[in-house]
């Protein structure tokens, strides 16, 4: 099967969050399935263009018609396929060059990614690659299914399009005049793109694609409710017949405590007791905490953003430290109020709290390996990868049972049996604290039960192999309709 995957980011070339991780792993997993030919198309950001590690060649220059604009685009190919995936980039200095290192956050983002969506279709057509399936991701490629239906059936008469929502909070809004000025779509698509007098690219994608997927089974159900859907619950409900969820995997080659080069000691599910003890001691020393093997180390690697449940942790932090013998380590950057809180907390409890307000992938791996308990009280979480990374390294998660957290962390009882971690159902500080105290009680009162839970976490299959097969089943379903 010929598969084209279009996205605004993909590791290792460019990454700002979980989408970048997915776009590194999913194309590779699909390419490992016999008979598949997979291409990945990304913007040719300046940070990629200037990186001498990536040898590229121009395949074809062409012109993209965007409203009244005629913009240059270049289809650039990575000379060496990666993991069986042929990677292409859309070159445009006007939209992707000469800017700061941030991928998003520019005033013309809506125009930039409308251009990218159309340039991808033009590029595929110019090089004669006619995919059976196009899989596009989030609002940045949301114009692909609409353009495909409205203007590109001449080039792709039988191509089917899957649209995947990783985070519905960001929808690709633009003012009403954007429809004519930039998109240049036929008039009959105005209603498709319109929402409350403005253009909403994600709405258009949901209505025009062949299949809508989300990144976990629970998240696909949650999007029917206004609390989670950020205004698109009615649109989602209207597309319920073509909506499904596939829970993401993680890159088990990268996140592997047996081989991870960032760790001071390596271990597996059979040797984790000794290996994690060495990693914990080294981590405590690295971040300036006392090396106390008997004290549980609570850890969190996250963007410091409100929807990550940090308000619950902030509310409980001093009470937790007063009532429990534990250490707390936070790694991440984000909203100033959370950065300030954790800096202040670490200054107040220097022997018990460490706040590393930075972005450091190596330290993140050492935290996964050296921690005992992983905190993820997210208000909402479409899938979440950190909880699976933590379990892969034998660090027991305490999570809010929402979205992908519900799907990947079934609840354990007070003895650590029957699940993979500790969960709380209602989003409030007391329930979070109670779940955390249950986990701490198991750690303190039943070390062997806690180790059995760690072993169970480490032996789960969080690879992309199963999700890739589910994607293939949906691809075949689309082609049969």
C-alpha positions, 0 to 999 in steps of 0.5 A, a space after each residue: 500500500 502507498 501511504 503518504 503521511 503529512 505533518 508539521 513536525 517529526 523527530 529527529 528533524 523538528 519536534 515541539 511535542 508529542 506529535 514529533 515523537 509520533 511522526 518519528 515512530 508511526 511511519 517507521 512502524 508502517 514501513 515495516 509491514 510487508 507491501 507498504 511504501 511510506 513517505 513522510 512530508 514535513 516543512 523544510 524549516 530553517 533549522 532542518 535546512 541548516 543542519 549539515 547532518 541531513 543530506 538532501 536534494 531538490 526533486 522539483 521546484 513548482 508554484 503553489 496557488 494560494 488565493 491570489 498568491 503564487 508562491 514558490 515551493 520546492 520538493 526536497 528529498 532526504 537522500 537516505 531513507 530513514 527506517 524504510 521511510 522516504 522523507 520529503 520536505 516542502 521548501 519555502 523561505 517565505 514561510 519556513 525560512 529566516 524565522 526564529 527556531 520556534 515552529 509555531 507562534 508566528 502571526 501568519 501560521 494559518 497562511 503558512 500551514 494552508 500553504 503547506 497543505 496545498 504544497 504537499 498535494 501539489 508536490 505529490 502530484 508533480 512527482 507522480 506519487 499517487 498514494 492509496 491513503 493520505 494520513 494527515 495530523 492536527 490543524 496544521 494539515 487540516 486543509 489537506 482533506 478539504 483541498 483533496 475533495 474540492 480541487 485535487 480529485 483530478 490528480 488523486 481520484 481514488 486516494 482516501 484521507 484519514 485525519 488524526 486529531 492529536 489535540 483538539 484545543 488547537 483548531 486552525 482558526 482564521 478570520 472570515 475573509 481568510 476563506 477568499 483571500 487565502 484558501 481560494 476554495 469554491 463557494 460551496 465549501 464556505 459552510 464547511 469551513 465556517 464556524 461562528 463567522 470565522 474559518 475553522 480548518 479542523 472543522 473542515 477536515 472533520 467534515 471532508 475526510 474519509 475517516 477521523 481518528 484520535 490518539 486513544 480510544 477514550 479520547 475519541 469518546 470524550 470529544 463528544 462532550 463539550 468539556 473536552 471538545 473546545 467547541 467542536 462537540 457538535 461537529 464531532 458528533 455529526 461525524 461519529 460514524 467515521 470516528 475512532 481512536 487508536 492509542 499511540 505507542 512509544 519508541 521502545 528502541 529509544 526508550 529502553 533501559 537496557 541500552 539508553 546511553 543517557 543512563 549511568 546503569 542499564 537494567 531490564 525487567 529481571 535486573 531492575 531492582 539493582 539497576 534502578 537503585 544505581 540510577 536513583 542514587 546518581 539522579 539524586 546526586 545530579 539534581 542535588 537531593 540527598 542520596 536516600 534509597 529508602 525515600 520514594 522519589 516522585 518525578 514529573 517530566 512535563 510542559 509546565 502548562 495548566 492542563 497538565 494538572 499542575 494546579 493539583 500538584 501545587 495545591 497539594 505540594 506543601 501538605 504532601 511534604 508535611 505528611 509524607 517522607 518523600 522527595 519531589 523532582 520536576 523537569 520542564 519549562 512553561 507558564 511563568 506561574 508554575 516555573 516560579 512556584 517550583 523554584 520557590 518550593 525547591 528553595 523552601 525545601 532544598 533537601 526534598 525538592 528539585 526543580 529543573 526549569 529547562 529542556 534536557 532530553 538526557 536528564 528526562 531519561 535519567 528521571 524516568 529511570 531513577 524515579 520511583 513514582 511518576 506523576 501525571 494528573 493531567 486535566 485532559 490527555 489525548 494520549 500521553 507518552 510520558 506515562 508509558 515511558 515511565 512504565 518502560 523504565 519501571 517507574 509507577 504512574 499516578 494518573 488522572 483517568 482521562 483520555 489515553 491515561 485511562 487506556 494505558 494505566 488500568 487502576 491497581 488496588 491497594 496491594 498493587 494488583 489488577 492494574 499498572 498504576 494508581 488512578 483518580 477519577 474526578 479532577 480535584 486535589 483531594 482525589 489526586 492526593 489520595 491516589 498518591 498516598 495509596 501508591 506511597 503506602 504500597 511503596 512503604 508497607 509492601 516493597 515486594 508488592 511495589 516491585 511486582 507492580 514495577 515488573 508488570 509495568 516493564 513487561 507491557 508491550 507499548 511498541 508501535 507494532 499493534 497500533 500500526 496494525 490497527 492503522 492498517 485495518 482502518 486504511 483497508 476499510 477506507 479503501 473498501 468503501 
